[in-house]
Amino acid sequence: MAVTNDLVTDRRVDRHCRTLMEAGCEVLLIGRQLPESTKVERPYATHRMVLRHRRGPLFYAEFNLALVRYLRSQEVDVVWANDSDTLPGCWLAAHRKHSRLVMDAHELFPELPEVIGRPLVRLAWKIINRLFMPQCDALLTVCGSFAEYYKQHLGVEMTVVRNVQSTSGAGKPKAETPEKPVLLYQGAVNVGRGVDWAIDALEWLPDCLLKIAGNGDLIAEMQAYAAQKPWADRIEFLGRLPHEELDRLTPQADVGLLMLEHMGLSYNLTLPNRVGDFVAAGVPMVVSDMPETVAVVRRYDIGEVIERLHGADGKAQARALAEAVKRLLERWSRLDAAEREARFAAAREDLNWDNEEKKLLNILN
């Protein structure tokens, strides 16, 4: 199984590897080693490649060639590509080894925000998908909207395996939290993730704290931006946390924040893994108006939606976020513990890895 990250925080891939290992498969997860990468300890085998390049076309070429070279010495029955950026190398390795090829699409690479304004790069990802995805023995993705996209554009059928946690044992009493309500953002601090909205929203939420768990391209910029605010003492940057620490942190939040700007179909149509994390932890959410996420929030009445403000600047979106947080906190305070738990219990029946892993294992049958 191949990914282009350093394995540390990729929960979806770790969950897949554990499920496959528990089903009797011998799993090898291959990624890359970065200077800042921390140690990974997994119950299955891992290998991280040291590469010269960190991003751009040269990185993708180097990664895929290194992947093929490494797999020459391995006995492989199934080669598993995670996303389009590992697909060329996985296809070539599978072809040489006469192995089955599986591809898991976490993103719509031609529709990513950083790609849409770059026609040649976008064309390159479209060509890669068109060349290799129809040749896969099995295809899966994270949500129904992504599956429909690929069906329309490539004519392929994909199995939907949602990125959610096993919720057996979930719903335990909420951990003690500070007197001030805690807003939690977890995930990449990148363009289009609304982290600046969350920072600005505290202007209208004087009783709230903001915790940001994650790292990314904009982390230094967001830290500097937050430091300029009069409410900087109510913002805490926690960095990139291992799964176990994040699992302990999430239930302590009062509101989970999930804001994705409308910067391309990959953001608009996704079902982020944070939805499953907040459901498992029993944390109500404020989300932007993405159809897959809105469907979950409204079906189980476990959050508020920020409607898109056409032509609005970041300040207006931040205020809309603040108003949504206020509505949620007020509405949630009127519910007793039994009603809150009943709503999340219903959501967990649906968004449960125990349901999804069966579909994952069927792919290998």
C-alpha positions in Angstrom: 0.0 0.0 0.0 1.5 3.3 -1.0 1.0 7.0 0.1 3.1 10.1 -0.6 2.9 11.4 3.0 5.1 10.4 5.9 2.5 8.0 7.5 2.3 9.8 10.8 -1.3 11.2 10.7 -2.9 9.4 7.8 -5.8 7.8 9.7 -7.7 6.5 6.7 -4.7 4.5 5.4 -3.8 3.3 8.9 -7.4 2.1 9.5 -7.4 0.2 6.2 -4.0 -1.4 6.9 -5.2 -2.6 10.4 -8.4 -4.0 8.9 -6.5 -5.9 6.2 -4.0 -7.2 8.7 -6.7 -8.4 11.1 -8.3 -10.2 8.2 -5.0 -12.2 7.7 -3.2 -10.1 5.1 0.5 -9.3 5.3 0.5 -5.5 5.0 3.4 -3.3 3.9 2.7 0.5 4.0 5.1 2.6 2.0 5.5 6.4 2.3 8.3 8.9 2.6 10.6 10.2 5.3 10.8 13.9 5.9 13.3 15.7 8.1 10.6 16.6 10.6 8.9 13.2 10.5 8.3 11.5 13.9 8.7 7.8 14.6 5.8 5.6 13.5 5.0 2.3 15.4 2.4 0.2 13.7 1.4 -3.5 14.0 2.1 -4.0 10.3 5.3 -3.4 8.3 6.1 0.2 7.1 8.8 1.6 4.9 9.5 5.3 4.4 11.7 6.4 1.4 14.1 9.2 1.7 13.7 11.5 -1.4 15.5 14.5 -2.7 12.4 16.5 -3.7 9.5 17.5 -1.4 6.9 18.8 -3.9 6.1 19.4 -7.5 6.5 17.3 -10.6 10.0 16.2 -9.7 8.8 14.9 -6.4 6.0 12.9 -7.9 8.3 11.4 -10.6 11.0 10.6 -8.0 8.5 9.0 -5.6 6.9 6.8 -8.2 10.2 5.6 -9.6 11.5 4.9 -6.1 8.3 3.0 -5.4 8.8 0.7 -8.4 12.4 0.1 -7.6 11.6 -0.8 -4.0 8.8 -3.2 -4.9 11.1 -5.2 -7.2 12.4 -7.0 -4.1 9.0 -7.6 -2.5 6.5 -10.5 -2.9 3.3 -8.7 -3.8 -0.2 -10.1 -4.5 -2.0 -6.7 -4.4 -0.6 -3.2 -5.0 -2.8 -0.6 -3.4 -2.5 3.0 -4.6 -3.8 5.8 -2.4 -4.8 8.7 -4.7 -3.7 9.7 -8.1 -0.2 10.7 -7.1 0.8 7.1 -6.4 -1.1 5.5 -9.2 1.6 5.5 -12.0 4.2 3.7 -9.9 1.6 1.3 -8.4 0.3 0.5 -11.9 3.8 -0.2 -13.2 4.8 -2.3 -10.1 1.5 -4.3 -10.4 2.1 -4.9 -14.1 5.6 -6.2 -13.6 4.6 -8.4 -10.6 1.4 -9.6 -12.3 -0.4 -8.4 -9.2 -3.9 -7.0 -8.6 -4.1 -3.2 -8.6 -6.4 -1.4 -6.2 -6.8 2.4 -6.1 -8.4 4.5 -3.3 -9.3 8.1 -4.3 -9.2 10.3 -1.2 -9.4 13.5 -3.4 -10.4 14.6 -6.8 -6.9 15.6 -7.9 -8.0 17.6 -11.0 -10.4 19.6 -8.8 -8.1 20.5 -5.9 -7.9 24.3 -5.2 -4.1 24.4 -5.8 -4.6 22.8 -9.3 -7.7 24.5 -10.7 -5.8 27.7 -11.7 -3.0 25.7 -13.3 -4.3 24.3 -16.6 -1.2 22.1 -17.5 -1.1 20.6 -14.0 -4.8 19.9 -14.0 -4.5 18.3 -17.5 -1.7 16.1 -16.2 -3.8 14.7 -13.3 -6.7 14.2 -15.7 -4.5 12.2 -18.1 -3.1 10.1 -15.2 -6.6 9.2 -14.0 -7.9 8.5 -17.5 -4.9 6.3 -18.3 -4.7 4.2 -15.1 -8.0 4.2 -13.2 -9.9 2.1 -15.8 -7.1 -0.5 -15.6 -7.5 -1.0 -11.9 -8.9 -4.3 -10.6 -10.8 -2.4 -7.9 -11.6 1.2 -7.2 -12.8 2.8 -4.0 -13.4 6.3 -2.7 -14.5 8.3 0.4 -18.1 9.3 -0.5 -20.9 9.0 -3.0 -20.3 12.4 -4.6 -16.7 11.4 -5.5 -17.9 8.1 -6.9 -20.5 9.9 -9.1 -17.9 12.3 -10.3 -15.6 9.5 -11.5 -18.5 7.6 -13.0 -19.4 10.7 -15.1 -15.9 11.6 -16.1 -14.3 8.2 -16.6 -17.1 5.7 -16.7 -15.8 3.7 -13.8 -17.7 2.2 -10.9 -16.3 2.8 -7.4 -17.0 1.3 -4.0 -17.7 3.9 -1.3 -15.8 3.2 1.9 -16.3 6.2 4.2 -13.5 7.4 6.4 -15.1 6.9 9.8 -14.1 5.4 13.2 -15.2 2.3 14.8 -17.8 3.6 17.3 -18.2 0.5 19.5 -17.7 1.9 23.0 -18.2 5.5 21.9 -20.6 7.7 23.7 -18.9 7.7 27.0 -19.4 10.7 29.4 -17.8 13.9 28.1 -14.5 14.7 29.7 -14.2 17.8 31.9 -13.7 21.0 29.9 -12.7 24.6 30.8 -15.5 27.0 31.8 -15.1 28.7 28.5 -16.5 26.7 25.5 -13.8 25.1 23.4 -13.9 25.3 19.6 -11.7 22.7 17.9 -10.2 22.8 14.4 -8.4 19.7 13.5 -6.7 19.0 10.2 -4.4 20.6 7.7 -3.7 24.3 8.0 -3.8 25.0 4.3 -5.5 27.3 1.8 -9.2 27.1 1.8 -9.6 25.5 5.2 -11.1 28.6 6.9 -8.6 28.7 9.8 -8.5 32.5 9.5 -12.3 32.6 9.8 -12.1 30.7 13.1 -9.4 33.1 14.4 -11.5 36.2 13.4 -14.7 34.6 14.7 -13.4 35.0 18.3 -14.1 38.7 18.0 -17.8 37.9 18.4 -17.3 35.0 20.7 -15.7 36.6 23.8 -16.3 33.6 26.0 -14.8 30.9 23.7 -11.4 29.3 23.3 -10.0 28.1 20.0 -7.7 25.1 19.7 -6.0 24.3 16.3 -4.7 20.8 16.0 -2.7 20.5 12.8 0.1 21.7 10.6 0.3 22.8 7.0 1.5 25.3 4.4 -0.1 28.2 6.2 0.7 27.4 9.8 3.4 30.1 10.2 1.1 32.7 8.5 -1.9 31.7 10.7 0.2 31.8 13.9 1.5 35.3 13.0 -2.1 36.4 12.1 -3.5 35.1 15.4 -0.7 36.8 17.4 -1.9 40.2 16.2 -5.4 39.8 17.5 -6.4 41.2 20.9 -7.8 37.8 21.7 -4.6 35.9 20.9 -4.5 34.5 24.4 -7.7 32.5 23.6 -6.0 30.7 20.7 -3.8 27.6 21.1 -1.9 26.0 18.2 -1.2 22.4 19.2 0.6 21.3 16.1 0.2 17.9 14.4 -0.9 15.3 16.9 -0.7 11.5 16.7 -4.0 9.7 16.4 -4.0 8.7 20.1 -3.6 12.3 21.3 -6.2 13.6 18.9 -8.6 11.0 20.2 -8.1 12.2 23.7 -8.4 15.9 22.7 -11.5 15.7 20.6 -14.1 14.8 23.2 -13.0 17.8 25.3 -14.3 20.2 22.7 -17.7 21.8 22.8 -17.9 22.6 19.1 -16.0 21.0 16.2 -15.2 23.3 13.3 -15.3 22.1 9.7 -15.0 24.9 7.2 -13.9 24.3 3.7 -14.1 27.2 1.3 -15.7 26.7 -2.1 -12.5 26.4 -4.1 -13.1 23.4 -6.3 -15.1 20.2 -6.4 -12.7 18.2 -4.4 -13.5 20.4 -1.4 -17.2 20.9 -2.2 -18.1 17.2 -2.7 -16.0 15.5 0.0 -17.0 13.9 3.3 -14.0 14.9 5.5 -12.8 12.4 8.0 -13.3 15.0 10.7 -17.1 14.3 10.4 -16.6 10.8 11.6 -14.2 11.9 14.3 -16.6 14.4 15.8 -19.5 11.9 15.6 -17.4 9.3 17.4 -16.5 11.8 20.1 -20.0 13.2 20.5 -19.0 16.7 19.5 -21.6 18.9 17.6 -20.3 20.6 14.6 -20.4 23.9 12.7 -19.8 23.1 9.0 -19.7 24.9 5.7 -22.4 24.0 3.2 -20.8 20.9 1.5 -23.6 18.5 0.5 -22.1 15.3 2.0 -21.4 17.0 5.3 -24.6 18.9 5.5 -26.6 15.7 4.9 -25.0 14.1 8.0 -25.4 17.2 10.2 -29.1 17.8 9.3 -30.1 14.1 9.2 -29.1 13.6 12.8 -29.5 17.3 14.0 -25.9 17.5 15.4 -24.8 20.8 14.2 -25.2 24.1 12.3 -24.4 25.0 8.7 -22.7 28.2 7.5 -24.4 29.1 4.3 -22.2 30.4 1.5 -22.1 34.2 1.4 -21.6 35.1 -2.3 -19.0 37.8 -2.8 -18.4 38.0 1.0 -14.9 38.7 2.3 -13.3 36.7 5.1 -14.6 39.0 7.8 -18.2 38.4 6.8 -17.6 34.6 6.7 -16.0 34.8 10.2 -19.0 36.6 11.5 -21.3 34.0 10.0 -19.2 31.3 11.6 -19.5 33.1 15.0 -23.3 33.4 14.7 -23.5 29.7 13.8 -21.4 28.8 16.9 -23.7 30.9 19.1 -26.8 29.2 17.7 -25.3 25.8 18.3 -24.2 26.5 21.8 -27.6 28.0 22.7 -29.5 25.2 21.1 -27.3 22.5 22.6 -27.5 23.9 26.1 -31.3 23.4 26.0 -30.9 19.6 25.4 -30.4 17.2 28.2 -27.6 14.6 28.1 -29.9 11.8 27.1 -31.2 13.7 24.0 -27.7 14.7 23.0 -26.5 11.1 23.2 -29.5 9.8 21.4 -28.7 12.0 18.4 -25.1 10.8 18.3 -26.0 7.2 18.9 -28.2 7.3 15.7 -25.3 8.9 13.8 -22.9 6.3 15.0 -25.1 3.5 13.8 -24.6 4.9 10.3 -21.0 6.4 10.4 -19.3 3.3 11.8 -16.2 1.6 10.6 -17.8 -1.7 11.5 -20.1 -1.1 8.5 -17.4 0.2 6.1 -14.7 -2.5 6.7 -17.0 -5.1 5.3 -17.0 -3.3 2.0 -13.2 -2.9 2.2 -12.7 -6.6 2.6 -15.1 -7.5 -0.2 -12.7 -5.7 -2.6 -10.2 -8.5 -2.1 -12.6 -11.3 -2.5 
